[in-house]
Amino acid sequence: MTNMENKATYKSPQIDALLTALTGRDRTACVESLTCATCGGDAQKVAFRDPLSWKEFQISGMCQECQDEVFGVSED
Ligand SMILES: [Zn+2]
């Protein structure tokens, strides 16, 4: 399953710099070390619910808990 690779998705250096400025954390480094870029916690502490959540982590660096906080939890 290639999308389970522990690798940040590509973003332009400008966007990465902006995100780093906003969060104080390097998103790419966070994804590679499986650290949440939003709360700074262990991104594997709460298992990712589905491949989409994992993908979102690769994109935004947000752990499952932070994704739930931002996007809400669907009840299905
Ligand atoms: Zn988090």
N, CA, C, O and the ligand as a Tripos MOL2 file, in Angstrom:
@<TRIPOS>MOLECULE
protein
  305   303    77     0     0
PROTEIN
NO_CHARGES

@<TRIPOS>ATOM
      1 N           0.8570   -1.1940    0.0000 N.3       1 MET1
      2 CA          0.0000    0.0000    0.0000 C.3       1 MET1
      3 C           0.8860    1.2350    0.0000 C.2       1 MET1
      4 O           1.4190    1.6280    1.0380 O.2       1 MET1
      5 N           1.0350    1.8270   -1.1370 N.am      2 THR2
      6 CA          2.0320    2.8840   -1.2720 C.3       2 THR2
      7 C           1.6750    4.1390   -0.4950 C.2       2 THR2
      8 O           2.5690    4.8970   -0.1180 O.2       2 THR2
      9 N           0.3750    4.3850   -0.2420 N.am      3 ASN3
     10 CA          0.0210    5.6200    0.4500 C.3       3 ASN3
     11 C           0.2820    5.5460    1.9560 C.2       3 ASN3
     12 O           0.0330    6.5200    2.6660 O.2       3 ASN3
     13 N           0.7750    4.4210    2.4510 N.am      4 MET4
     14 CA          1.1400    4.3380    3.8530 C.3       4 MET4
     15 C           2.5980    4.7350    4.0710 C.2       4 MET4
     16 O           3.1150    4.6450    5.1850 O.2       4 MET4
     17 N           3.2420    5.1640    3.0200 N.am      5 GLU5
     18 CA          4.6160    5.5960    3.1440 C.3       5 GLU5
     19 C           4.7240    6.7830    4.0900 C.2       5 GLU5
     20 O           3.9080    7.7050    4.0750 O.2       5 GLU5
     21 N           5.7510    6.7190    4.9010 N.am      6 ASN6
     22 CA          5.9750    7.7580    5.8960 C.3       6 ASN6
     23 C           6.6880    8.9430    5.2480 C.2       6 ASN6
     24 O           7.8560    9.2200    5.5220 O.2       6 ASN6
     25 N           5.9510    9.6280    4.3870 N.am      7 LYS7
     26 CA          6.5780   10.6960    3.6110 C.3       7 LYS7
     27 C           5.5640   11.8260    3.4220 C.2       7 LYS7
     28 O           4.4080   11.5890    3.0710 O.2       7 LYS7
     29 N           6.0100   13.0280    3.6550 N.am      8 ALA8
     30 CA          5.1220   14.1720    3.4870 C.3       8 ALA8
     31 C           4.8210   14.3800    2.0090 C.2       8 ALA8
     32 O           5.6820   14.1940    1.1490 O.2       8 ALA8
     33 N           3.5880   14.7680    1.7370 N.am      9 THR9
     34 CA          3.2570   15.0940    0.3560 C.3       9 THR9
     35 C           3.9580   16.3960   -0.0300 C.2       9 THR9
     36 O           4.2900   17.2180    0.8240 O.2       9 THR9
     37 N           4.1710   16.5600   -1.3040 N.am     10 TYR10
     38 CA          4.8820   17.7320   -1.7660 C.3      10 TYR10
     39 C           4.0480   18.9970   -1.6290 C.2      10 TYR10
     40 O           2.8970   19.0440   -2.0630 O.2      10 TYR10
     41 N           4.6190   19.9900   -1.0400 N.am     11 LYS11
     42 CA          4.0480   21.3310   -1.0780 C.3      11 LYS11
     43 C           5.1670   22.2720   -1.4920 C.2      11 LYS11
     44 O           6.3460   21.9690   -1.3080 O.2      11 LYS11
     45 N           4.7950   23.3970   -2.0420 N.am     12 SER12
     46 CA          5.8240   24.3350   -2.4530 C.3      12 SER12
     47 C           6.5860   24.8260   -1.2310 C.2      12 SER12
     48 O           6.0190   24.9140   -0.1420 O.2      12 SER12
     49 N           7.8490   25.1430   -1.3960 N.am     13 PRO13
     50 CA          8.6500   25.6250   -0.2570 C.3      13 PRO13
     51 C           8.0080   26.8400    0.4170 C.2      13 PRO13
     52 O           8.1240   27.0100    1.6300 O.2      13 PRO13
     53 N           7.3390   27.6780   -0.3610 N.am     14 GLN14
     54 CA          6.6940   28.8510    0.2190 C.3      14 GLN14
     55 C           5.5760   28.4440    1.1710 C.2      14 GLN14
     56 O           5.4350   29.0020    2.2590 O.2      14 GLN14
     57 N           4.7830   27.4630    0.7460 N.am     15 ILE15
     58 CA          3.6730   27.0180    1.5990 C.3      15 ILE15
     59 C           4.2130   26.3360    2.8450 C.2      15 ILE15
     60 O           3.6920   26.5400    3.9410 O.2      15 ILE15
     61 N           5.2420   25.5390    2.6850 N.am     16 ASP16
     62 CA          5.8410   24.9030    3.8530 C.3      16 ASP16
     63 C           6.3950   25.9380    4.8240 C.2      16 ASP16
     64 O           6.2590   25.7980    6.0390 O.2      16 ASP16
     65 N           7.0190   26.9780    4.2790 N.am     17 ALA17
     66 CA          7.5680   28.0310    5.1320 C.3      17 ALA17
     67 C           6.4500   28.7460    5.8810 C.2      17 ALA17
     68 O           6.5960   29.0880    7.0550 O.2      17 ALA17
     69 N           5.3320   28.9700    5.1890 N.am     18 LEU18
     70 CA          4.1830   29.6270    5.8130 C.3      18 LEU18
     71 C           3.6200   28.7640    6.9380 C.2      18 LEU18
     72 O           3.3330   29.2580    8.0290 O.2      18 LEU18
     73 N           3.4660   27.4690    6.6610 N.am     19 LEU19
     74 CA          2.9300   26.5560    7.6740 C.3      19 LEU19
     75 C           3.8600   26.4720    8.8850 C.2      19 LEU19
     76 O           3.4110   26.4230   10.0300 O.2      19 LEU19
     77 N           5.1470   26.4580    8.6120 N.am     20 THR20
     78 CA          6.1160   26.4160    9.7050 C.3      20 THR20
     79 C           6.0060   27.6800   10.5480 C.2      20 THR20
     80 O           6.0970   27.6300   11.7750 O.2      20 THR20
     81 N           5.8110   28.8090    9.8810 N.am     21 ALA21
     82 CA          5.6710   30.0740   10.5970 C.3      21 ALA21
     83 C           4.4000   30.0710   11.4450 C.2      21 ALA21
     84 O           4.3920   30.5890   12.5620 O.2      21 ALA21
     85 N           3.3290   29.4870   10.9110 N.am     22 LEU22
     86 CA          2.0460   29.4620   11.6140 C.3      22 LEU22
     87 C           2.0720   28.5240   12.8190 C.2      22 LEU22
     88 O           1.5840   28.8650   13.8970 O.2      22 LEU22
     89 N           2.6450   27.3420   12.6230 N.am     23 THR23
     90 CA          2.5750   26.3220   13.6680 C.3      23 THR23
     91 C           3.8340   26.2830   14.5150 C.2      23 THR23
     92 O           3.8350   25.7100   15.6050 O.2      23 THR23
     93 N           4.9100   26.8910   14.0200 N.am     24 GLY24
     94 CA          6.1800   26.8020   14.7270 C.3      24 GLY24
     95 C           6.8500   25.4450   14.5640 C.2      24 GLY24
     96 O           7.8500   25.1470   15.2180 O.2      24 GLY24
     97 N           6.2840   24.6290   13.6810 N.am     25 ARG25
     98 CA          6.8480   23.2980   13.4760 C.3      25 ARG25
     99 C           7.0380   23.0520   11.9860 C.2      25 ARG25
    100 O           6.2920   23.5670   11.1530 O.2      25 ARG25
    101 N           8.0420   22.2630   11.6730 N.am     26 ASP26
    102 CA          8.3020   21.9120   10.2910 C.3      26 ASP26
    103 C           7.4030   20.7390    9.9050 C.2      26 ASP26
    104 O           7.5830   19.6220   10.3890 O.2      26 ASP26
    105 N           6.4370   21.0030    9.0330 N.am     27 ARG27
    106 CA          5.4440   19.9870    8.6750 C.3      27 ARG27
    107 C           6.0890   18.7290    8.1100 C.2      27 ARG27
    108 O           5.7380   17.6120    8.4910 O.2      27 ARG27
    109 N           7.0320   18.9240    7.2020 N.am     28 THR28
    110 CA          7.6760   17.7740    6.5760 C.3      28 THR28
    111 C           8.4010   16.9250    7.6130 C.2      28 THR28
    112 O           8.3010   15.6980    7.6050 O.2      28 THR28
    113 N           9.1270   17.5860    8.5000 N.am     29 ALA29
    114 CA          9.8460   16.8590    9.5510 C.3      29 ALA29
    115 C           8.8620   16.1720   10.4820 C.2      29 ALA29
    116 O           9.1190   15.0610   10.9450 O.2      29 ALA29
    117 N           7.7500   16.8150   10.7580 N.am     30 CYS30
    118 CA          6.7280   16.2280   11.6280 C.3      30 CYS30
    119 C           6.1480   14.9730   11.0060 C.2      30 CYS30
    120 O           6.0050   13.9530   11.6820 O.2      30 CYS30
    121 N           5.8110   15.0350    9.7250 N.am     31 VAL31
    122 CA          5.2370   13.8710    9.0510 C.3      31 VAL31
    123 C           6.2410   12.7270    9.0610 C.2      31 VAL31
    124 O           5.8810   11.5760    9.3060 O.2      31 VAL31
    125 N           7.4970   13.0500    8.7960 N.am     32 GLU32
    126 CA          8.5040   11.9990    8.7170 C.3      32 GLU32
    127 C           8.7900   11.3860   10.0850 C.2      32 GLU32
    128 O           9.1630   10.2160   10.1750 O.2      32 GLU32
    129 N           8.6190   12.1600   11.1390 N.am     33 SER33
    130 CA          8.8570   11.6250   12.4890 C.3      33 SER33
    131 C           7.5500   11.2150   13.1590 C.2      33 SER33
    132 O           7.5360   10.8710   14.3410 O.2      33 SER33
    133 N           6.4400   11.2540   12.3950 N.am     34 LEU34
    134 CA          5.1180   10.8700   12.8950 C.3      34 LEU34
    135 C           4.7430   11.6790   14.1360 C.2      34 LEU34
    136 O           4.2330   11.1490   15.1230 O.2      34 LEU34
    137 N           5.0130   12.9670   14.0510 N.am     35 THR35
    138 CA          4.6380   13.8940   15.1040 C.3      35 THR35
    139 C           3.5600   14.8200   14.5600 C.2      35 THR35
    140 O           3.6340   15.2490   13.4090 O.2      35 THR35
    141 N           2.5590   15.1310   15.3780 N.am     36 CYS36
    142 CA          1.5110   16.0240   14.9230 C.3      36 CYS36
    143 C           2.0420   17.4430   14.8220 C.2      36 CYS36
    144 O           2.6160   17.9640   15.7780 O.2      36 CYS36
    145 N           1.8530   18.0730   13.6640 N.am     37 ALA37
    146 CA          2.3430   19.4330   13.4570 C.3      37 ALA37
    147 C           1.4820   20.4500   14.1930 C.2      37 ALA37
    148 O           1.9020   21.5910   14.3910 O.2      37 ALA37
    149 N           0.2860   20.0490   14.5980 N.am     38 THR38
    150 CA         -0.6310   20.9680   15.2570 C.3      38 THR38
    151 C          -0.4680   20.9460   16.7770 C.2      38 THR38
    152 O          -0.2870   21.9960   17.3940 O.2      38 THR38
    153 N          -0.5300   19.7590   17.3840 N.am     39 CYS39
    154 CA         -0.4460   19.6800   18.8510 C.3      39 CYS39
    155 C           0.9310   19.2270   19.3250 C.2      39 CYS39
    156 O           1.2330   19.2940   20.5170 O.2      39 CYS39
    157 N           1.7640   18.7670   18.3980 N.am     40 GLY40
    158 CA          3.1080   18.3590   18.7730 C.3      40 GLY40
    159 C           3.1690   16.9900   19.4280 C.2      40 GLY40
    160 O           4.2270   16.5550   19.8820 O.2      40 GLY40
    161 N           2.0210   16.3120   19.4740 N.am     41 GLY41
    162 CA          1.9710   14.9870   20.1050 C.3      41 GLY41
    163 C           2.3590   13.8790   19.1530 C.2      41 GLY41
    164 O           2.6260   14.1140   17.9740 O.2      41 GLY41
    165 N           2.3870   12.6760   19.6750 N.am     42 ASP42
    166 CA          2.6700   11.4880   18.8880 C.3      42 ASP42
    167 C           1.4860   11.2280   17.9580 C.2      42 ASP42
    168 O           0.3710   10.9750   18.4150 O.2      42 ASP42
    169 N           1.7370   11.2930   16.6600 N.am     43 ALA43
    170 CA          0.6480   11.1420   15.6900 C.3      43 ALA43
    171 C           0.0880    9.7270   15.6640 C.2      43 ALA43
    172 O          -0.9940    9.4980   15.1240 O.2      43 ALA43
    173 N           0.8110    8.7850   16.2400 N.am     44 GLN44
    174 CA          0.3390    7.3970   16.2520 C.3      44 GLN44
    175 C          -0.3640    7.0390   17.5550 C.2      44 GLN44
    176 O          -0.8110    5.9060   17.7320 O.2      44 GLN44
    177 N          -0.4640    8.0050   18.4660 N.am     45 LYS45
    178 CA         -1.1000    7.7450   19.7620 C.3      45 LYS45
    179 C          -2.5470    7.3050   19.5430 C.2      45 LYS45
    180 O          -3.0130    6.3400   20.1490 O.2      45 LYS45
    181 N          -3.2470    8.0230   18.6700 N.am     46 VAL46
    182 CA         -4.5890    7.6260   18.2620 C.3      46 VAL46
    183 C          -4.4910    7.1660   16.8160 C.2      46 VAL46
    184 O          -4.0540    7.9200   15.9470 O.2      46 VAL46
    185 N          -4.8960    5.9320   16.5610 N.am     47 ALA47
    186 CA         -4.7570    5.3580   15.2260 C.3      47 ALA47
    187 C          -5.5670    6.1500   14.2030 C.2      47 ALA47
    188 O          -6.6740    6.6080   14.4880 O.2      47 ALA47
    189 N          -5.0070    6.3010   13.0280 N.am     48 PHE48
    190 CA         -5.7500    6.9600   11.9580 C.3      48 PHE48
    191 C          -6.9240    6.0920   11.5490 C.2      48 PHE48
    192 O          -6.7980    4.8800   11.3730 O.2      48 PHE48
    193 N          -8.0720    6.7420   11.4020 N.am     49 ARG49
    194 CA         -9.3220    6.0130   11.2240 C.3      49 ARG49
    195 C          -9.3880    5.2830    9.8850 C.2      49 ARG49
    196 O          -9.8890    4.1620    9.8070 O.2      49 ARG49
    197 N          -8.8860    5.9160    8.8450 N.am     50 ASP50
    198 CA         -8.9710    5.3420    7.5050 C.3      50 ASP50
    199 C          -7.8590    5.9380    6.6410 C.2      50 ASP50
    200 O          -7.1670    6.8640    7.0630 O.2      50 ASP50
    201 N          -7.6920    5.4040    5.4300 N.am     51 PRO51
    202 CA         -6.6220    5.9220    4.5570 C.3      51 PRO51
    203 C          -6.7310    7.4170    4.2970 C.2      51 PRO51
    204 O          -5.7230    8.0930    4.0880 O.2      51 PRO51
    205 N          -7.9640    7.9340    4.3100 N.am     52 LEU52
    206 CA         -8.1590    9.3640    4.0830 C.3      52 LEU52
    207 C          -7.5690   10.1880    5.2190 C.2      52 LEU52
    208 O          -6.9650   11.2350    4.9850 O.2      52 LEU52
    209 N          -7.7450    9.7200    6.4400 N.am     53 SER53
    210 CA         -7.1830   10.4140    7.5980 C.3      53 SER53
    211 C          -5.6630   10.3750    7.5670 C.2      53 SER53
    212 O          -4.9880   11.3430    7.9180 O.2      53 SER53
    213 N          -5.1490    9.2420    7.1410 N.am     54 TRP54
    214 CA         -3.6930    9.1050    7.0000 C.3      54 TRP54
    215 C          -3.1740   10.0700    5.9420 C.2      54 TRP54
    216 O          -2.1470   10.7250    6.1180 O.2      54 TRP54
    217 N          -3.9190   10.1400    4.8300 N.am     55 LYS55
    218 CA         -3.5590   11.0480    3.7390 C.3      55 LYS55
    219 C          -3.5710   12.4950    4.2550 C.2      55 LYS55
    220 O          -2.6790   13.2870    3.9520 O.2      55 LYS55
    221 N          -4.5850   12.8100    5.0270 N.am     56 GLU56
    222 CA         -4.6900   14.1570    5.5760 C.3      56 GLU56
    223 C          -3.4910   14.4650    6.4740 C.2      56 GLU56
    224 O          -2.9850   15.5870    6.4780 O.2      56 GLU56
    225 N          -3.0440   13.4670    7.2290 N.am     57 PHE57
    226 CA         -1.8520   13.6600    8.0570 C.3      57 PHE57
    227 C          -0.6490   13.9900    7.1880 C.2      57 PHE57
    228 O           0.1570   14.8590    7.5220 O.2      57 PHE57
    229 N          -0.5400   13.2830    6.0660 N.am     58 GLN58
    230 CA          0.5880   13.5270    5.1670 C.3      58 GLN58
    231 C           0.5150   14.9290    4.5660 C.2      58 GLN58
    232 O           1.5390   15.5450    4.2700 O.2      58 GLN58
    233 N          -0.7170   15.4230    4.3900 N.am     59 ILE59
    234 CA         -0.8950   16.7390    3.7900 C.3      59 ILE59
    235 C          -0.7080   17.8440    4.8290 C.2      59 ILE59
    236 O           0.0470   18.7920    4.6140 O.2      59 ILE59
    237 N          -1.4040   17.7090    5.9550 N.am     60 SER60
    238 CA         -1.4440   18.8060    6.9170 C.3      60 SER60
    239 C          -0.5910   18.5560    8.1490 C.2      60 SER60
    240 O          -0.3110   19.4860    8.9060 O.2      60 SER60
    241 N          -0.1750   17.3130    8.3610 N.am     61 GLY61
    242 CA          0.5890   16.9880    9.5520 C.3      61 GLY61
    243 C          -0.2600   16.9260   10.8110 C.2      61 GLY61
    244 O           0.2640   16.9850   11.9240 O.2      61 GLY61
    245 N          -1.5810   16.8070   10.6350 N.am     62 MET62
    246 CA         -2.4680   16.7820   11.8000 C.3      62 MET62
    247 C          -2.7780   15.3530   12.2130 C.2      62 MET62
    248 O          -3.1230   14.5180   11.3770 O.2      62 MET62
    249 N          -2.6540   15.0720   13.5150 N.am     63 CYS63
    250 CA         -2.9840   13.7380   14.0240 C.3      63 CYS63
    251 C          -4.5000   13.5320   13.9900 C.2      63 CYS63
    252 O          -5.2620   14.4640   13.7320 O.2      63 CYS63
    253 N          -4.9220   12.2880   14.2570 N.am     64 GLN64
    254 CA         -6.3500   11.9770   14.1890 C.3      64 GLN64
    255 C          -7.1550   12.8550   15.1520 C.2      64 GLN64
    256 O          -8.2390   13.3240   14.8070 O.2      64 GLN64
    257 N          -6.6310   13.0720   16.3430 N.am     65 GLU65
    258 CA         -7.3370   13.8930   17.3350 C.3      65 GLU65
    259 C          -7.5270   15.3170   16.8320 C.2      65 GLU65
    260 O          -8.6090   15.8880   16.9730 O.2      65 GLU65
    261 N          -6.4890   15.8890   16.2490 N.am     66 CYS66
    262 CA         -6.5760   17.2630   15.7530 C.3      66 CYS66
    263 C          -7.4970   17.3370   14.5390 C.2      66 CYS66
    264 O          -8.2360   18.3080   14.3740 O.2      66 CYS66
    265 N          -7.4520   16.3190   13.6960 N.am     67 GLN67
    266 CA         -8.3700   16.2830   12.5540 C.3      67 GLN67
    267 C          -9.8080   16.2500   13.0410 C.2      67 GLN67
    268 O         -10.6670   16.9400   12.4900 O.2      67 GLN67
    269 N         -10.0790   15.4530   14.0680 N.am     68 ASP68
    270 CA        -11.4300   15.3690   14.6090 C.3      68 ASP68
    271 C         -11.8760   16.7190   15.1460 C.2      68 ASP68
    272 O         -13.0320   17.1150   14.9900 O.2      68 ASP68
    273 N         -10.9380   17.4240   15.7840 N.am     69 GLU69
    274 CA        -11.2450   18.7250   16.3510 C.3      69 GLU69
    275 C         -11.5800   19.7320   15.2490 C.2      69 GLU69
    276 O         -12.5070   20.5310   15.3790 O.2      69 GLU69
    277 N         -10.8110   19.6740   14.1710 N.am     70 VAL70
    278 CA        -10.9780   20.6700   13.0970 C.3      70 VAL70
    279 C         -12.1270   20.3040   12.1790 C.2      70 VAL70
    280 O         -12.9410   21.1540   11.8190 O.2      70 VAL70
    281 N         -12.1900   19.0260   11.7990 N.am     71 PHE71
    282 CA        -13.1760   18.6150   10.7900 C.3      71 PHE71
    283 C         -14.4370   18.0290   11.4150 C.2      71 PHE71
    284 O         -15.4550   17.8830   10.7380 O.2      71 PHE71
    285 N         -14.3780   17.6970   12.6880 N.am     72 GLY72
    286 CA        -15.5040   17.0470   13.3340 C.3      72 GLY72
    287 C         -15.4520   15.5470   13.1100 C.2      72 GLY72
    288 O         -14.7700   15.0670   12.2050 O.2      72 GLY72
    289 N         -16.1700   14.8220   13.9300 N.am     73 VAL73
    290 CA        -16.2120   13.3660   13.8270 C.3      73 VAL73
    291 C         -17.5150   12.9590   13.1620 C.2      73 VAL73
    292 O         -18.5980   13.3050   13.6340 O.2      73 VAL73
    293 N         -17.4050   12.2190   12.0600 N.am     74 SER74
    294 CA        -18.6240   11.7500   11.4150 C.3      74 SER74
    295 C         -19.1350   10.5140   12.1580 C.2      74 SER74
    296 O         -18.3540    9.7010   12.6540 O.2      74 SER74
    297 N         -20.4280   10.3950   12.2220 N.am     75 GLU75
    298 CA        -21.0390    9.3770   13.0750 C.3      75 GLU75
    299 C         -21.2400    8.0510   12.3670 C.2      75 GLU75
    300 O         -21.6570    7.0820   13.0010 O.2      75 GLU75
    301 N         -20.9630    7.9760   11.0960 N.am     76 ASP76
    302 CA        -21.1190    6.6980   10.4010 C.3      76 ASP76
    303 C         -19.8740    5.8890   10.6550 C.2      76 ASP76
    304 O         -19.7600    4.7630   10.1720 O.2      76 ASP76
    305 ZN         -2.5310   16.6270   17.0570 Zn       77 ZN77
@<TRIPOS>BOND
     1     1     2 1
     2     2     3 1
     3     3     4 2
     4     3     5 am
     5     5     6 1
     6     6     7 1
     7     7     8 2
     8     7     9 am
     9     9    10 1
    10    10    11 1
    11    11    12 2
    12    11    13 am
    13    13    14 1
    14    14    15 1
    15    15    16 2
    16    15    17 am
    17    17    18 1
    18    18    19 1
    19    19    20 2
    20    19    21 am
    21    21    22 1
    22    22    23 1
    23    23    24 2
    24    23    25 am
    25    25    26 1
    26    26    27 1
    27    27    28 2
    28    27    29 am
    29    29    30 1
    30    30    31 1
    31    31    32 2
    32    31    33 am
    33    33    34 1
    34    34    35 1
    35    35    36 2
    36    35    37 am
    37    37    38 1
    38    38    39 1
    39    39    40 2
    40    39    41 am
    41    41    42 1
    42    42    43 1
    43    43    44 2
    44    43    45 am
    45    45    46 1
    46    46    47 1
    47    47    48 2
    48    47    49 am
    49    49    50 1
    50    50    51 1
    51    51    52 2
    52    51    53 am
    53    53    54 1
    54    54    55 1
    55    55    56 2
    56    55    57 am
    57    57    58 1
    58    58    59 1
    59    59    60 2
    60    59    61 am
    61    61    62 1
    62    62    63 1
    63    63    64 2
    64    63    65 am
    65    65    66 1
    66    66    67 1
    67    67    68 2
    68    67    69 am
    69    69    70 1
    70    70    71 1
    71    71    72 2
    72    71    73 am
    73    73    74 1
    74    74    75 1
    75    75    76 2
    76    75    77 am
    77    77    78 1
    78    78    79 1
    79    79    80 2
    80    79    81 am
    81    81    82 1
    82    82    83 1
    83    83    84 2
    84    83    85 am
    85    85    86 1
    86    86    87 1
    87    87    88 2
    88    87    89 am
    89    89    90 1
    90    90    91 1
    91    91    92 2
    92    91    93 am
    93    93    94 1
    94    94    95 1
    95    95    96 2
    96    95    97 am
    97    97    98 1
    98    98    99 1
    99    99   100 2
   100    99   101 am
   101   101   102 1
   102   102   103 1
   103   103   104 2
   104   103   105 am
   105   105   106 1
   106   106   107 1
   107   107   108 2
   108   107   109 am
   109   109   110 1
   110   110   111 1
   111   111   112 2
   112   111   113 am
   113   113   114 1
   114   114   115 1
   115   115   116 2
   116   115   117 am
   117   117   118 1
   118   118   119 1
   119   119   120 2
   120   119   121 am
   121   121   122 1
   122   122   123 1
   123   123   124 2
   124   123   125 am
   125   125   126 1
   126   126   127 1
   127   127   128 2
   128   127   129 am
   129   129   130 1
   130   130   131 1
   131   131   132 2
   132   131   133 am
   133   133   134 1
   134   134   135 1
   135   135   136 2
   136   135   137 am
   137   137   138 1
   138   138   139 1
   139   139   140 2
   140   139   141 am
   141   141   142 1
   142   142   143 1
   143   143   144 2
   144   143   145 am
   145   145   146 1
   146   146   147 1
   147   147   148 2
   148   147   149 am
   149   149   150 1
   150   150   151 1
   151   151   152 2
   152   151   153 am
   153   153   154 1
   154   154   155 1
   155   155   156 2
   156   155   157 am
   157   157   158 1
   158   158   159 1
   159   159   160 2
   160   159   161 am
   161   161   162 1
   162   162   163 1
   163   163   164 2
   164   163   165 am
   165   165   166 1
   166   166   167 1
   167   167   168 2
   168   167   169 am
   169   169   170 1
   170   170   171 1
   171   171   172 2
   172   171   173 am
   173   173   174 1
   174   174   175 1
   175   175   176 2
   176   175   177 am
   177   177   178 1
   178   178   179 1
   179   179   180 2
   180   179   181 am
   181   181   182 1
   182   182   183 1
   183   183   184 2
   184   183   185 am
   185   185   186 1
   186   186   187 1
   187   187   188 2
   188   187   189 am
   189   189   190 1
   190   190   191 1
   191   191   192 2
   192   191   193 am
   193   193   194 1
   194   194   195 1
   195   195   196 2
   196   195   197 am
   197   197   198 1
   198   198   199 1
   199   199   200 2
   200   199   201 am
   201   201   202 1
   202   202   203 1
   203   203   204 2
   204   203   205 am
   205   205   206 1
   206   206   207 1
   207   207   208 2
   208   207   209 am
   209   209   210 1
   210   210   211 1
   211   211   212 2
   212   211   213 am
   213   213   214 1
   214   214   215 1
   215   215   216 2
   216   215   217 am
   217   217   218 1
   218   218   219 1
   219   219   220 2
   220   219   221 am
   221   221   222 1
   222   222   223 1
   223   223   224 2
   224   223   225 am
   225   225   226 1
   226   226   227 1
   227   227   228 2
   228   227   229 am
   229   229   230 1
   230   230   231 1
   231   231   232 2
   232   231   233 am
   233   233   234 1
   234   234   235 1
   235   235   236 2
   236   235   237 am
   237   237   238 1
   238   238   239 1
   239   239   240 2
   240   239   241 am
   241   241   242 1
   242   242   243 1
   243   243   244 2
   244   243   245 am
   245   245   246 1
   246   246   247 1
   247   247   248 2
   248   247   249 am
   249   249   250 1
   250   250   251 1
   251   251   252 2
   252   251   253 am
   253   253   254 1
   254   254   255 1
   255   255   256 2
   256   255   257 am
   257   257   258 1
   258   258   259 1
   259   259   260 2
   260   259   261 am
   261   261   262 1
   262   262   263 1
   263   263   264 2
   264   263   265 am
   265   265   266 1
   266   266   267 1
   267   267   268 2
   268   267   269 am
   269   269   270 1
   270   270   271 1
   271   271   272 2
   272   271   273 am
   273   273   274 1
   274   274   275 1
   275   275   276 2
   276   275   277 am
   277   277   278 1
   278   278   279 1
   279   279   280 2
   280   279   281 am
   281   281   282 1
   282   282   283 1
   283   283   284 2
   284   283   285 am
   285   285   286 1
   286   286   287 1
   287   287   288 2
   288   287   289 am
   289   289   290 1
   290   290   291 1
   291   291   292 2
   292   291   293 am
   293   293   294 1
   294   294   295 1
   295   295   296 2
   296   295   297 am
   297   297   298 1
   298   298   299 1
   299   299   300 2
   300   299   301 am
   301   301   302 1
   302   302   303 1
   303   303   304 2
@<TRIPOS>SUBSTRUCTURE
     1 MET1         2 RESIDUE 1 A MET
     2 THR2         6 RESIDUE 1 A THR
     3 ASN3        10 RESIDUE 1 A ASN
     4 MET4        14 RESIDUE 1 A MET
     5 GLU5        18 RESIDUE 1 A GLU
     6 ASN6        22 RESIDUE 1 A ASN
     7 LYS7        26 RESIDUE 1 A LYS
     8 ALA8        30 RESIDUE 1 A ALA
     9 THR9        34 RESIDUE 1 A THR
    10 TYR10       38 RESIDUE 1 A TYR
    11 LYS11       42 RESIDUE 1 A LYS
    12 SER12       46 RESIDUE 1 A SER
    13 PRO13       50 RESIDUE 1 A PRO
    14 GLN14       54 RESIDUE 1 A GLN
    15 ILE15       58 RESIDUE 1 A ILE
    16 ASP16       62 RESIDUE 1 A ASP
    17 ALA17       66 RESIDUE 1 A ALA
    18 LEU18       70 RESIDUE 1 A LEU
    19 LEU19       74 RESIDUE 1 A LEU
    20 THR20       78 RESIDUE 1 A THR
    21 ALA21       82 RESIDUE 1 A ALA
    22 LEU22       86 RESIDUE 1 A LEU
    23 THR23       90 RESIDUE 1 A THR
    24 GLY24       94 RESIDUE 1 A GLY
    25 ARG25       98 RESIDUE 1 A ARG
    26 ASP26      102 RESIDUE 1 A ASP
    27 ARG27      106 RESIDUE 1 A ARG
    28 THR28      110 RESIDUE 1 A THR
    29 ALA29      114 RESIDUE 1 A ALA
    30 CYS30      118 RESIDUE 1 A CYS
    31 VAL31      122 RESIDUE 1 A VAL
    32 GLU32      126 RESIDUE 1 A GLU
    33 SER33      130 RESIDUE 1 A SER
    34 LEU34      134 RESIDUE 1 A LEU
    35 THR35      138 RESIDUE 1 A THR
    36 CYS36      142 RESIDUE 1 A CYS
    37 ALA37      146 RESIDUE 1 A ALA
    38 THR38      150 RESIDUE 1 A THR
    39 CYS39      154 RESIDUE 1 A CYS
    40 GLY40      158 RESIDUE 1 A GLY
    41 GLY41      162 RESIDUE 1 A GLY
    42 ASP42      166 RESIDUE 1 A ASP
    43 ALA43      170 RESIDUE 1 A ALA
    44 GLN44      174 RESIDUE 1 A GLN
    45 LYS45      178 RESIDUE 1 A LYS
    46 VAL46      182 RESIDUE 1 A VAL
    47 ALA47      186 RESIDUE 1 A ALA
    48 PHE48      190 RESIDUE 1 A PHE
    49 ARG49      194 RESIDUE 1 A ARG
    50 ASP50      198 RESIDUE 1 A ASP
    51 PRO51      202 RESIDUE 1 A PRO
    52 LEU52      206 RESIDUE 1 A LEU
    53 SER53      210 RESIDUE 1 A SER
    54 TRP54      214 RESIDUE 1 A TRP
    55 LYS55      218 RESIDUE 1 A LYS
    56 GLU56      222 RESIDUE 1 A GLU
    57 PHE57      226 RESIDUE 1 A PHE
    58 GLN58      230 RESIDUE 1 A GLN
    59 ILE59      234 RESIDUE 1 A ILE
    60 SER60      238 RESIDUE 1 A SER
    61 GLY61      242 RESIDUE 1 A GLY
    62 MET62      246 RESIDUE 1 A MET
    63 CYS63      250 RESIDUE 1 A CYS
    64 GLN64      254 RESIDUE 1 A GLN
    65 GLU65      258 RESIDUE 1 A GLU
    66 CYS66      262 RESIDUE 1 A CYS
    67 GLN67      266 RESIDUE 1 A GLN
    68 ASP68      270 RESIDUE 1 A ASP
    69 GLU69      274 RESIDUE 1 A GLU
    70 VAL70      278 RESIDUE 1 A VAL
    71 PHE71      282 RESIDUE 1 A PHE
    72 GLY72      286 RESIDUE 1 A GLY
    73 VAL73      290 RESIDUE 1 A VAL
    74 SER74      294 RESIDUE 1 A SER
    75 GLU75      298 RESIDUE 1 A GLU
    76 ASP76      302 RESIDUE 1 A ASP
    77 ZN77       305 GROUP 0 **** ****
